[in-house]
Amino acid sequence: MKRIDLLLNVLDSTFNKESWYAPFIHAIEGLTAEHAIWKPSGEATKNIWENVNHLIYYKERLSAKLEGREWTHNLDGDETFYLTDQSIDDKEWMKVVERSENAQRNLRKVLSKISDRGLDQNSLEGKLLDIMLHDAYHTGQIIQLRKMQGSWPSNR
């Protein structure tokens, strides 16, 4: 198996291909905006919407870099959680879900064109592994939030 194929497989597993753990798409499946903005007590906790914003930002930024596009929307780590405005409007939440799907699709498309040599340049392989582990970590947080609010399906 080529290195890029292995990386694409891991990228898919963290997003939409169930493996040993639930992927991101299952973690947000069936959520309403109200579920997405729910937050347990405690100031340090981010809600689901904020976590999704955070994941979108880093995928969009990496895709832009790989495509050679200028990235002018620089945010610090904490600001990325507030990439989009939150509301109780389900249509607005669905736009965020769609944006996350587009960010994934675009990153996958860009990566599928990268050679082994390209992976070696600028520590790209390490950056890709970091973003995949990052996605898995925040997906786990989303699932935990859903369990706390009682919106995680009992058959999962």
N, C-alpha and C positions, 0 to 999 in steps of 0.2 A: 504494500500500500504506500502510495506517495505521501509525503509529509503533509501537503496541503489537503489531501483527502482525509487524513486523520484529523486535522484541525477543523475542517468543515463538518466532520461527523460530530466532534465535540460541540461545536457551535450549534448544530442542530439539536443535540441532546439537551443543551441548556435552554433552548427556546421552544421547540415544538415536537421533539421526538422523545417519547417516554423511554427511559432506560431504567437505571436503578433508582431514580428519583423523579418526582413530577417536574416537568419542564415549565418554564415561565408561562407559556400560553395556557396551560391547565391551571396554573396558580391564579390567573386573573379571569378565567372563564366564568361567565354568568354573574360577574360582579356588577352592581349598580354604582352610580356615582356616590350614593350615600355610604355604601360599603367601602368604597375607595378612599373616602375622606375621613372615615371613622378612625379615631385614635384612642388608645387606652390612656389611662392616667400616667403622667410622667412626662416631663419636658423633653427628655432625650429621645423619645420615641418618634419615629417618622411614620406616616401613614402609607397606605398602599399607593395612592396617587403620587406621593412624593418619591417613593422608591422607583416607580415606573418612570417618572421624569428623569431621575438620576441615571437610570440605565439607558434611556433614549439618548441623553446628552453625550455619553461617552461613545456610543456606537456611531452617532452622527459625526462626531468629531474625528474618530478614527477613519471612517469612510471618506470624509473630506480630505484628510491627510493622504490617504492611499491613492485618491483620485487626483491629487495635486491641486485641489481647490484651496483657496485661501479661507482660513477659518477666523472670522472676526468676532464670533460670539463667545469670547473667552469668559468663563465663569470659574470661580473657585469651587472647591469640592462641596461646600455647604450650599452655595447658590444653585447648584445643579438640581437640587431637590425641588426647586420652585420654578423650573423651566416653563411650565404652563400654569395658568391660573386654575384654581380648583373651584368647583361649584357643585351644587346638588343636581345639576342638569345632566341627565344620562347621555344626551347627545354630545355634550362637551367631553364627557368621560370616554365615549366611544371614539371621538377624534383622537384622544390620547392613545387609546388602544391601537387604533389604525396607524398612528405615527410610530408606535413601537414596532408594529409589523413591518412597516416600510423601512424603518431603520435596520431591522434584521435582514430583510430581503436585499437591501442595497449593500450592506456589509458583506453578505454572502456572495453576491454577484461580483463585487470588487475582488474579494479573496479568491474566488474560483479562477481568476485570471493570473494569479501570482505564481511565479516560478519558485523552485527551491532557492535559487540565487536571490530572488526578491525577499524570501523569508529570512535570509542571512543578513540582509542589509538593515541597518538601524535597529537591530534587535527586535525585528518585527515579530518573529515567532514568540518571543517572550511577552511582548505586548498583547498578542492575541490570546495567549494562555492566561494572562492576567485578566483580560476582559471577560473571558469565559468563566473563570473562577469567581470573578466579581458578580457576574450574572447569577451563577448558582447560589452564591451567598445571599444576595438580595431576594432571590426567588424563595429561599428558605424563610427569610423574614416575612415575606408576603403570606406564605402559607401559615406561618405562626400567627400572624395578625388575623387571618381568616378563622383560624381555630379559636382564637380568643373571642372573636365577635360572634362565633357560631355560624359562620357562612361557609365553612369548609365542608364539602359533601362527606357524609359518613361512609360512603363506599370507596373512598380513596385510601 
